[in-house]
Amino acid sequence: MWLRNTSLGVGSIFGGSMTLATREASADWALNMPVGITEISQQVYDLHMYILWICVIIGILVFGTMFWSIWKHRKSKGAQAAQFHHSTTAEVIWTTIPVFILVGMAIPATRTLIAMEDTSSPELTVKVTGYQWKWKYDYLEDEVSFFSNLHPSSRAAVFEDPSQAENYLLEVDNPLVVPIDKKIRFLITSDDVIHSWWVPDLGWKKDAIPGFVNEMWTRIPEPGVYRGQCAELCGKDHGFMPVVVVAKSEEDYQQWVADQKAAQGLGGLIAPEPRLAPEMTSETPPPSSSSPVKAVVDTAAAKL
């Protein structure tokens, strides 16, 4: 934790020279990874800074020793090279020290990785399915299902002035809505090619692979809108496949679920027709609901 505070303090010193810049402009020029808003994302950031400072210290010691040796034992001072080719003491030292360093790095890294992969006891499960080029979200407990496409306004900005578009290529027609302060498990898969579901503020990304179900989880502590995108090259519209997560209070979330059920007329888990992306036509068929991949995913989700 002190590493994060130290790094933020250093960042605030440099930030003082940019008082005329907006928060968004400062974020665009950030040199470090984002801290995120979840406990896991903060653990990942702390681990990143911990490893970074270890590498900085190693670099200072190694290069400092090297430059000092070059200067101290330069030829102009008449230095003579030592004539030996083996030293048991030196070999023990340069083997033992790296072992201790690696152990010191492995312990916190393993602790963080175990926490990231612990999807046990979820309070809400959402199945995320990647398509070319949109996402489908299935709320397994709440029996709500819908597709999420790039918003038409974002696509229109491509042919206008992108600098004038707010959240350029990061707006969707149907965002993923989740409650705050609940452990949410994501079952991530794909219906066609490999995609990758990534929201930086959550602190992780996970590949969506056809015929395979990956798991991750999150717990969002505060309401807000968190944006990401597909992080795996998946075809011509890879850059038009954003992710938007809207975190709401429990009351607002339950109201949203009720509104979705009323709008979709759900008696069970019935997925609506996908909303057509602007480049699609009405003749473009939606992904087959009877594909072998979907059958595998649905079976795996039912077992989980």
N, C-alpha and C positions, 0 to 999 in steps of 0.2 A: 504493500500500500504506500509506503514511504517513497518508493521509486516513482509511482505515478504522481504523487504530490510534487516530488522534485522536478520531474519532467514538465509538469504543468506550470511550475514556478518559472522554469527556464523559458517555457513558451510564452509566459506572460511578459517577460522582460523584452523579448523580441517583438511581441505583439504591441508594446507601447509605441513603437515607431510607426505603427500602421493604424493610428487612431482614426484616420479618415476613411479607412476601408470598412465596408460592411461586413457583417458576420459571414454572409454567403461568399464574398470575395476572399475572406481569410481562409475559409474552408477549402476553396478551390486551390489555394497555394500551400495547404498544409503539407508538411514533410513527413509527419508521423501517421501511423494508422489510427483510425477513430477509436475512441474509448468504448462507444456503444452505450446501450441503456439497460442491458440485462446483467445479472450477476455473472453469468458465464462470459459475456463479452468483456467485462472488467477483469476477470481472472485471466483471460487470454491476453489482454493488454498488459497486465502486470507481469505475466510470464515473458512477454515480448521484451519489455523494458529490462527485466532481470537478466535475460540472456544477452541483450544488447550491451549492458554495462559490463558484464563479464568479458564479452568480446573486446570492448573498448580497453579494459584494463590489460587484457592479454596483449593487445596490439601495442599499447604504450610500453609495457615491459619488454616485449620482444624487439620492437624497433628501437626503443631507447637503448637497450643493451647492445644491439647491433651497431647503431651509429656511434655509441660511446666507444665500443671496441675498435671500430674503424679509425676513430680520431685518436684514441689513446695509443694504439699500436701501429701507427702509420710508419711508413718506411723512412720518412725524413727524420724521425727520432731514433732511428737505428734499431727498431724493434725486430726481434727474431721470433719466427714462428716456433711453437712448441713441437717437438718431434715425438709424437706418440700416435698410435692408431687405435687404441682400445682403452676404455676406462669403465670398469664395472660400476664405480660410484656414479659417474655421469649417466650411465644407462639406467640405473635404478632411479635416479632423480627424475630424468625426463620421461620415465614411464609412470612413476608413482603420481607425480603432480597432475598430469592429464587425467588419470583415473579418478582422482578426487574431484577434479573439475567436472568431469562428465557425470559422476554420481550426484554432485550438487545441482547439476542441470536436470538430470533425469527425474529426481524425486518430485519437484514441483510440476514438471511437465506431465509426468504420469498421473499425478493427482488431478490436474486440470482435464486431461483426456478422459479419465474415468468419469468425472463429473459431467462432461459433455455427452458421453454415451449412455448415461443412466436415464433411460426412458421409462422406468418403472413408475407405477401408480399415477398415471396421467388423469387429469380432471376433464380433459377434452381431447379428442382425436380428430385430426384433419388429414384426409388423404389428398395429396397433391400429385396431379398427373400432368406431365408435360406433353404438349402437342406442338406441331409446327403450325403456327407460332403463337401459342396462347397457353394458358394454364387452366386446369379444371380443379375445383375445390369441392370435396365431399366431406361434410360434417357428419361423422358416423353416428354420434349420439343424438344430434339435433335434427337429423334427417333433412338437411338442406344441401343442395348441390347446384353449382353454376359454373359457367366459363368466365374467364377474365381475359379480355383482349386489350391491346393498345387503344387508347382513347382516340377517336377520330381527330380531335383538335391537335393532338401530338403529331399524328401523321401529316396533317395539313401543314404544320409548321415546317416540315422538311422542304416544302416548295415555296415557303415564304421567307421570313427572317427568323431563324432559330434563336437568335439572341434575345428576341422579344417574347419568346415562349417561356412561361413559368414551368419548371420541372420538365424540360424538354425531353421527350421520349421516355418519361417516367410517370405518365398518367395512364390509368386504366379505366374501363367502363364499369367494372365490378371489382372493387378491392376485396381482399381477404379481411374479414372483420373478426376480431377475437376479443375475449374479455381480459382485463388486467388481473394480476395477482392470482393466476391459475396456471398450473402446469399443463402445457399443451404439447401433445405428441404429434409429430408430423410423419406420415407414411408417404415417402416420396418415390415415384416411379414415372415411367414414360410409356406412351402408346406408339411411338415411332422411332425416333433417334435419341441419342444421349443429350439430355439437357442438364442444367445445374441451377438449383433454386438458391438464390443468394440475396440476403438482406444484411448489409454490413452492420447495422445497429444491433442485430441479434447476436453477432459474434461468430457466425459459422455459415458455411454453405455446404450443400450436399447434392451429389449427382443424382439425376433421375435417369434410370437405366431401364430399357424395355425388358419385361419379364423378370425384374428384380425389384424388391422393395427395400429401400433404405429408411432408417429411422433417425430422427433427431427430436429435440425438444427445446422449449423455451418457456420463460415466465417473464412477461412484460410488466414492469412495476408501475407504469404511469400511462395515462391516455396520450395518444399522439398518432401521427402518420409516419410510417417508416418505409422507405423506398429501397428497392433493389432491382435486379434484373437477372436474366439468364446469363450464367458465367461459363457456358460451354458452347463452342461454335456448333450451331445446329442447322445451318442452312442460310438461304439468302436473306431471311428476315430475322436473323439472330438478334440484331440490334434493336428490333421492334417488339421485344418480349419482356416488358417490365414486370416487376412485382411491387404491389402496394399493400401494406399491412396497416389496417386501422385498428388501434387498440381502444376499447371503450370500457366504461364502468360496467359492472355486472348488470345493473338495471337497464342501461342503454343497450347492452348486448342482447339481453332477453327480449327486449322490445324489437330489436332488429331481427332476431330469429322469428318472432311471431309475424312480423311484416313479411319476411321472406316466405314463410309457409303459406300465408294468406295469398301472396302474389302468385306463388307457384301452384297452389291448390294441392299441397302434399298430403297424401294419405299414407305414404311410405316414402322410401328414398327414390324419388323420380327426378332424373336429371333433365333440365330443360334443354331445348335445342341451343347449340352454341351461337352466340351473337356473331354476326358476320363482320370480319375485319374489312376495312374500307376497300382493300384490293380484291376481296372475294366477290363472287356474284351469287345470285340466288340459286344458280344451278350447281354450285359447289357443294357436294355432299358432306355432311358432318362425319367425323370419325366413326367407324363402325362400332356399335355397342356390343357386338358379338365377336370381337376379335379375340384370338387366343391370348394375347397379352393382357387384355382386360379381364379375361376369365381367371388368369393366374393371379393378377393383382387382387381381384375381389375375393378369391379364395384365401390368399395370404392375409388380407385385412380382416376377414371374418375370423380366422384362427387367432389373430392378435387381439 
